[in-house]
Amino acid sequence: MGKIPQRPEDIFETFRDDIKKAFGEDLKGLILYGSGARGEYMPGRSDLNFLVILTDAGIDHLDRAFGIVSSWSKRRVAIPLFMTKSMILQSLDCYPVEFLNMQLHYVPVYGEDVLRGLAFDRSNLRLQLERELKGKLLHLRTGFLETQGKDKALARLIAVSLTAFLSLFTALLYLKGIAAPRDRRELIRETAVAAGLDGNIFEKCLDIRENTRNPRGAEALALFKSYLREVGKLCDIIDKLE
């Protein structure tokens, strides 16, 4: 199958051909989203995420993709998200945050561009944002206790959780009518200004995710407690947002 690609576009043609061979005319669209579409792809570290649009008949035969999933995983291609166009349109009220983030940063690879022109209801977006933030805050508190305050466990929890918050920052800015920056640090800074948060805390957490910061002892504990506090503040802000 080859080596891990140095650029996402290096595999577009071959990956498309494999999907096309498996699904034929049932393949209606292929889209790259995630870090590879945001310009943040790091060979060997980042996964490549694809949205595969199938017909109703094609979605009933996902077993055709068994071999594709197995072989392409060796090249850091995540299991693709297989959907139909109708399912996407019917899911915008349930998952507006996810589709908003896809729509802001994606690359059409083949076929119909199903993300173009999607519209999002503000009330649905705000409701999911509140639900996701409060749920993640509860998980963070539980995870915090599970770490027993150990440095490596705290850093791992920060690294794992931060990506989800960045997606939620994008949704918050959308609700406030602000264009979300592509760069993650700029996204944090813009959100901090818009919501009155301490952006420095989230930037330190991003440093941990990017392996450029490794706090120990009291510093690690204090950072995580500040992280919890800022997420809690964000929950209060969303709760009052109309």
C-alpha positions in Angstrom: 0.0 0.0 0.0 3.0 2.4 0.5 4.3 4.7 3.1 2.6 7.2 5.3 1.9 10.3 3.0 3.9 13.5 3.5 0.9 15.5 2.3 -2.9 14.6 2.4 -3.2 15.1 -1.3 -0.6 12.5 -2.0 -3.1 9.8 -1.5 -6.3 11.4 -2.9 -6.2 9.7 -6.2 -5.4 6.2 -4.9 -7.8 6.3 -2.0 -10.6 7.6 -4.2 -9.9 4.7 -6.7 -10.1 2.2 -3.9 -13.4 3.6 -2.6 -14.7 3.8 -6.2 -13.7 0.2 -6.9 -15.5 -1.0 -3.8 -18.8 1.0 -4.2 -18.9 1.9 -7.9 -21.8 4.2 -8.8 -23.0 4.1 -5.1 -20.1 6.5 -4.3 -21.4 10.0 -4.6 -18.8 12.1 -2.8 -15.5 12.0 -1.0 -14.3 14.8 1.4 -11.2 15.3 3.5 -11.9 17.0 6.9 -10.0 17.4 10.2 -6.4 18.4 10.7 -5.4 17.4 7.1 -7.9 19.9 5.8 -6.9 22.6 8.3 -3.3 22.6 7.2 -2.2 21.0 10.5 -1.3 17.6 9.1 1.9 16.0 10.6 3.1 12.9 8.8 3.3 9.9 11.2 1.4 11.7 13.9 -1.9 12.9 12.4 -4.7 10.7 11.1 -6.4 11.6 7.8 -10.2 11.8 8.1 -12.5 11.3 5.2 -16.3 11.6 4.8 -17.6 9.1 2.3 -21.0 9.9 0.8 -22.9 6.8 -0.5 -26.3 6.1 -1.9 -29.0 4.4 0.3 -28.1 1.1 -1.5 -24.4 1.6 -0.9 -24.7 2.3 2.8 -26.3 -1.2 3.2 -23.1 -2.8 2.0 -20.4 -1.4 4.2 -18.7 -4.8 4.3 -17.3 -3.8 0.9 -15.0 -1.4 2.8 -13.5 -4.1 5.1 -10.3 -4.4 3.1 -10.0 -0.6 2.5 -10.2 0.1 6.3 -7.6 -2.5 7.1 -5.1 -1.6 4.4 -5.3 2.2 4.7 -5.1 2.2 8.5 -1.4 1.4 8.0 -1.0 4.8 6.3 -2.7 6.7 9.2 -6.1 7.0 7.4 -8.8 6.8 10.1 -11.9 4.7 9.6 -13.9 6.9 7.2 -17.2 8.4 8.2 -19.8 6.8 5.8 -23.0 8.6 5.4 -25.7 9.4 2.9 -26.6 12.9 1.8 -30.1 12.6 3.3 -28.7 11.5 6.6 -26.5 14.6 6.8 -29.4 16.9 6.1 -31.5 15.1 8.7 -28.7 15.3 11.3 -28.0 19.1 11.3 -30.4 19.6 14.2 -28.7 16.9 16.2 -25.0 17.5 15.4 -24.6 21.1 14.2 -21.3 21.5 16.0 -19.7 18.6 14.1 -21.0 19.6 10.7 -20.1 23.2 11.3 -16.5 22.3 12.0 -16.4 20.1 8.9 -17.9 22.8 6.7 -15.3 25.4 7.9 -12.3 23.3 7.1 -12.6 20.6 4.3 -11.3 19.6 1.0 -13.6 18.1 -1.7 -11.8 15.1 -3.2 -14.4 13.6 -5.5 -18.0 13.9 -6.5 -20.7 16.1 -4.9 -19.7 18.7 -2.3 -22.4 17.9 0.2 -21.0 20.3 2.8 -21.3 23.4 0.7 -24.3 25.6 1.6 -25.3 23.8 4.8 -27.2 26.1 7.1 -27.3 25.8 10.9 -30.1 26.8 13.3 -28.8 29.0 16.1 -31.0 27.4 18.7 -29.9 23.9 17.8 -26.3 25.0 17.8 -26.5 26.7 21.2 -28.3 23.7 22.8 -25.7 21.2 21.6 -22.9 23.5 22.6 -24.3 23.8 26.2 -24.9 20.0 26.3 -21.4 19.2 25.1 -19.6 21.7 27.4 -21.5 20.6 30.5 -21.0 16.9 29.7 -17.3 17.4 29.1 -16.9 19.4 32.3 -18.4 16.4 34.2 -16.0 14.0 32.5 -13.1 16.3 33.2 -13.9 16.3 36.9 -14.3 12.6 37.0 -11.1 12.1 35.1 -9.3 14.5 37.4 -10.1 12.4 40.4 -9.0 9.3 38.5 -5.6 10.8 37.8 -4.9 11.0 41.6 -3.0 14.2 40.7 -0.2 12.3 38.8 1.7 14.5 36.3 1.5 12.1 33.3 -2.1 11.3 33.8 -3.1 15.0 34.1 -1.1 15.8 30.9 -2.8 12.9 29.1 -6.2 14.0 30.1 -5.5 17.6 29.0 -4.2 16.5 25.6 -7.1 14.1 25.0 -9.8 16.6 26.0 -8.5 19.8 24.4 -9.3 19.0 20.8 -13.0 18.7 21.6 -13.0 22.1 23.3 -11.4 23.7 20.2 -14.3 22.5 18.1 -16.7 24.0 20.6 -14.8 27.3 20.5 -15.5 27.4 16.7 -19.2 27.0 17.4 -19.2 29.7 20.0 -17.6 32.2 17.7 -20.1 31.2 15.0 -23.0 32.1 17.4 -21.3 35.4 18.1 -21.0 36.2 14.4 -17.2 35.9 14.4 -15.2 34.1 11.8 -13.2 31.3 13.5 -9.5 31.4 12.7 -7.9 28.4 11.2 -4.9 28.4 13.5 -5.6 26.8 16.9 -3.8 29.4 18.9 -5.6 32.2 17.2 -8.8 30.4 17.7 -8.1 30.2 21.5 -7.2 33.9 21.6 -10.3 35.0 19.7 -12.5 32.9 21.9 -10.9 34.2 25.0 -11.6 37.8 24.0 -15.2 37.0 22.8 -16.1 35.1 26.0 -13.9 36.8 28.6 -11.8 33.7 29.3 -8.2 33.3 30.4 -6.8 32.2 27.0 -3.3 31.7 28.5 -4.6 28.6 30.3 -5.9 27.0 27.1 -2.6 27.9 25.3 -0.6 26.2 28.0 -2.9 23.1 27.5 -2.2 23.3 23.8 1.5 23.3 24.6 1.0 20.1 26.4 -0.9 18.5 23.5 1.9 19.6 21.2 4.5 18.2 23.5 6.2 21.5 24.1 5.3 21.9 27.8 5.7 19.2 30.5 4.5 20.6 33.9 5.3 18.8 37.0 4.0 18.6 40.6 2.3 21.7 41.9 2.5 23.4 38.5 0.6 20.5 36.8 -2.0 20.4 39.4 -2.6 24.2 39.4 -2.9 24.2 35.6 -5.5 21.5 35.5 -7.5 23.2 38.3 -7.4 26.4 36.2 -8.4 24.5 33.1 -11.5 23.2 35.0 -12.3 26.7 36.2 -12.2 28.2 32.7 -14.4 25.4 31.3 -16.9 26.0 34.1 -16.9 29.7 33.3 -17.6 28.9 29.6 -20.5 26.7 30.6 -22.0 29.7 32.5 -21.5 31.9 29.5 -23.3 29.5 27.1 -26.1 29.0 29.6 -26.9 32.8 29.3 -26.3 33.1 25.6 -29.5 33.7 23.5 
